[in-house]
Amino acid sequence: MDTSPAPVTLDLTILAQRLAVCRLDPGEALPAWATRGELWSATRAADELSVVCAEADVPAHVRYEGGWRALKVAGPLDFALGRPENAGDIAVEQRAEIRQ
């Protein structure tokens, strides 16, 4: 008898907004342009402030890599899915159906 947990199915959608990953100085404040888009994220580490934001809003003088898109996972999700001990519960297949 198989006692493994049932596979988890995630409903993914590719968001239309083109994103940029920006690298700012570690002591820099979060700039207003970074939070204008539909989706944004900021992470501060000791050596940099990383910002993911709308590519169209990034000023020319900022170091960034553009052309990114985001996947939206339909939720709500169980926080337990992110725990390392549960990593085996989500099977990743080579074939996926993603709505654009």
C-alpha positions as CSV (number, residue, x, y, z in Angstrom):
1,M,0.0,0.0,0.0
2,D,1.4,3.4,-1.1
3,T,1.5,5.8,1.9
4,S,3.1,8.7,0.0
5,P,1.2,12.0,0.1
6,A,-0.9,13.0,-2.9
7,P,0.9,15.2,-5.3
8,V,0.2,18.9,-5.0
9,T,-1.1,20.7,-8.0
10,L,-0.3,24.4,-8.4
11,D,-2.3,26.7,-10.7
12,L,0.3,29.1,-12.3
13,T,-0.3,32.2,-14.4
14,I,2.4,34.3,-16.1
15,L,1.9,37.9,-15.2
16,A,2.0,40.4,-18.2
17,Q,4.2,43.0,-16.5
18,R,7.9,42.9,-17.6
19,L,10.1,43.1,-14.5
20,A,13.7,44.1,-13.7
21,V,16.0,43.0,-11.0
22,C,17.9,46.0,-9.7
23,R,21.1,46.2,-7.6
24,L,21.2,49.3,-5.4
25,D,23.8,50.4,-2.8
26,P,23.2,48.8,0.6
27,G,22.4,52.0,2.5
28,E,20.2,53.5,-0.2
29,A,16.5,54.1,0.7
30,L,13.9,52.3,-1.3
31,P,13.2,54.6,-4.2
32,A,9.6,55.7,-5.1
33,W,10.0,54.4,-8.7
34,A,10.5,50.9,-7.4
35,T,7.0,50.6,-5.9
36,R,4.9,52.0,-8.8
37,G,4.2,48.8,-10.6
38,E,1.6,46.1,-10.0
39,L,4.3,43.8,-8.4
40,W,7.5,44.8,-6.6
41,S,9.8,43.3,-4.0
42,A,12.8,44.6,-2.0
43,T,15.4,42.7,-0.1
44,R,18.2,44.3,1.9
45,A,21.4,42.5,2.6
46,A,24.6,43.7,4.1
47,D,26.1,44.4,0.7
48,E,23.2,45.5,-1.5
49,L,19.5,46.5,-1.7
50,S,17.9,44.2,-4.4
51,V,14.7,45.4,-6.0
52,V,12.3,43.6,-8.3
53,C,10.0,46.1,-10.0
54,A,8.4,47.2,-13.3
55,E,11.2,47.4,-16.0
56,A,9.6,50.5,-17.5
57,D,10.0,52.4,-14.2
58,V,13.8,51.8,-13.8
59,P,15.9,55.0,-14.4
60,A,18.7,54.7,-16.9
61,H,21.5,55.1,-14.3
62,V,20.4,52.1,-12.2
63,R,22.2,48.7,-12.6
64,Y,19.6,46.1,-13.5
65,E,18.8,43.1,-15.6
66,G,15.5,43.3,-17.4
67,G,13.2,41.0,-19.3
68,W,11.9,39.0,-16.4
69,R,8.3,37.9,-15.9
70,A,6.6,36.6,-12.7
71,L,4.6,33.5,-12.1
72,K,1.5,33.9,-9.9
73,V,0.5,30.9,-7.9
74,A,-3.3,30.7,-7.3
75,G,-3.9,30.6,-3.5
76,P,-4.2,30.7,-0.7
77,L,-1.3,28.3,-0.2
78,D,-0.5,26.3,2.9
79,F,2.6,27.8,4.5
80,A,3.7,24.2,5.2
81,L,4.5,23.7,1.5
82,G,7.5,26.0,1.9
83,R,9.1,24.0,4.8
84,P,12.2,21.9,3.8
85,E,10.7,18.8,5.3
86,N,7.8,19.0,2.9
87,A,9.8,19.7,-0.2
88,G,9.2,16.2,-1.5
89,D,5.5,16.7,-1.5
90,I,5.7,19.0,-4.6
91,A,6.6,17.0,-7.7
92,V,8.1,19.1,-10.5
93,E,7.4,17.7,-14.0
94,Q,9.2,18.6,-17.2
95,R,5.8,19.3,-18.8
96,A,3.7,22.1,-17.3
97,E,0.6,24.0,-18.4
98,I,0.9,27.7,-17.6
99,R,-1.7,30.2,-18.7
100,Q,-0.4,33.4,-20.2
